[in-house]
């Protein structure tokens, strides 16, 4: 990889990142391709598991009206002036 630093300066950060991701994907694919078929199935199952896990975490539950009803209690004298602040009023 002689001359790489010059090449990296010329292609810029974005392209460098994309290039490195592609190389990583190619390396991962070659590792995957070298596995026996039973292990390939296990890897594929694990990938599907990760995808489903990611989908579940992105799912946002819709809030229900009145969900926190009676969760908080306010005292009867909530709006009365506080004794601590009498001198400022």
C-alpha positions in Angstrom: 0.0 0.0 0.0 2.7 2.4 -0.9 1.5 5.8 -1.7 -1.6 5.4 0.4 -1.3 8.6 2.5 -1.3 10.7 -0.6 -4.2 8.9 -2.0 -6.2 9.3 1.3 -5.6 13.1 1.3 -6.9 13.3 -2.3 -10.1 11.4 -1.8 -11.3 13.2 1.4 -12.8 12.0 4.6 -16.3 11.0 3.3 -14.9 8.9 0.5 -12.3 7.4 2.8 -15.0 6.3 5.2 -17.0 4.7 2.4 -13.9 3.0 1.1 -13.1 1.6 4.5 -16.7 0.4 5.0 -16.7 -1.4 1.6 -13.4 -3.1 2.5 -14.8 -4.2 5.8 -17.9 -5.6 4.1 -15.7 -7.4 1.6 -13.6 -8.8 4.3 -16.7 -10.0 6.2 -18.1 -11.6 3.1 -14.9 -13.5 2.4 -14.9 -14.7 6.0 -18.6 -15.7 5.6 -17.9 -17.4 2.3 -15.2 -19.6 3.8 -17.5 -21.1 6.4 -19.2 -24.5 6.0 -22.9 -24.4 5.1 -24.1 -25.3 8.6 -22.2 -22.3 10.1 -23.4 -20.0 7.4 -27.0 -20.9 8.4 -26.1 -20.0 12.1 -24.6 -16.7 11.0 -27.6 -15.9 8.9 -29.9 -16.7 11.8 -27.9 -14.4 14.0 -28.1 -11.6 11.5 -31.9 -12.0 11.3 -32.0 -12.0 15.1 -30.1 -8.7 15.2 -32.4 -7.2 12.6 -35.5 -8.1 14.5 -33.9 -6.8 17.7 -33.2 -3.5 16.0 -36.7 -3.1 14.7 -38.2 -3.8 18.2 -36.1 -1.1 19.8 -37.1 1.5 17.2 -40.8 0.8 17.7 -42.4 3.7 19.7 -45.5 2.9 21.7 -48.4 5.2 21.4 -49.2 7.0 24.6 -52.6 6.5 26.1 -54.6 9.3 27.5 -54.9 9.2 31.2 -52.0 6.8 31.7 -50.7 8.6 34.8 -54.1 9.4 36.3 -53.9 9.2 40.1 -50.2 8.7 39.9 -49.4 12.1 41.3 -51.3 13.6 44.3 -51.4 17.4 44.9 -52.1 18.7 48.3 -55.2 20.8 48.9 -53.1 23.9 49.8 -50.9 23.7 46.7 -51.8 27.2 45.5 -51.4 28.9 49.0 -48.3 31.0 49.5 -45.4 29.3 51.2 -44.3 30.4 54.7 -40.7 30.5 53.5 -41.4 33.3 51.0 -43.6 35.5 53.1 -40.9 38.2 53.6 -40.6 38.5 49.8 -44.3 39.1 49.2 
